[in-house]
Amino acid sequence: MPIPSVLQASIKTILAIKAMNKLFAAPRSEAVPPASLSNAEKTAYHLENCEIRLQSYLASCGVLQARIENMTKFVS
C-alpha cells in the first residue's frame, strides 16, 4: 500500500517547510496578542496542525492495515 509512504513523505515535506519558516520568522521579544501574529507565526501554527493531522493519518493507516491483514487471514 503506497498510502503510508505518501503520508511519510508529506510529513517530511511539512517538517522541511516548518524549518524554512523558522529561518524567515523574525524573533519577538515581547508578548504579542494572538490577533497580531506575524505571517510566519500563522504559517508555523498551520504547519504544526498539518503535521499532527498527517501523523494521525499515518497511525490510522497502520491500524487499518493490520485489521485488513487479520480479515484476510480469517477469510482464507
N, C-alpha and C positions, 0 to 999 in steps of 0.2 A: 504494500500500500504506500503510495507516494505522499499521502497527506502529512504524516509526521515529518517527513523530510522537508516539505514545503513550509510547515509551521516552524521548524527549527531554523530554516534559512530566513524566514521572516523575523524571528526573534533576533537573530544575529544582525539583520539589517536595522532593526529598531535600536539595538544597542549601539551600533555604529553612528546612527543619526543622533542619538542622545549624547554621545561623546563629542560629536562635532558641535552640537547645540551648546554644550558647556563651554567650548572654546570661544564661541561668539558672544556668550552672555557676559554682560558687564557685572562685576560684583557689586552688591549693595551693602552698605554698612548700617543703615538704619532700618527699623521695622517699617514695612510697607503694607498698606491695606490691600486686601485681595483685588479690589476693583482697579487698582493702579499697577497691576503686574505688567512687566515688560513682555514683548512678544516672545522673547527667548524663554521666559519663565512659563508663559502659557503653553508654549511648544513642549517644554520639558514635562509639564503636567499631563498633556495629552499623550505624549510618547510613553510615559510611565503607565498610563491606563491601557494603551495598546499592548505594551509588553505583558502586563498582568493578564489581559484577555487572551493573548496568544499562548501564554504558559498554561492557562486553564484549559484551552482547547487542546493543547498537546497532551495534558494529563487525561482529558476525556477520551482522546484517541487511544491512548494506551489501555484504558479500561474497556472501551468498546471492542478493541482488537482482541483482548483476552476473552471477552464474552462470546465473540464470533467464533474463536477457536474452540471454546468449550461446546458451543452449539454444534459445530461441525463434527466434533468427536462424538457427541451424543447421538446425532442423526446417523452417522455411519456406524 
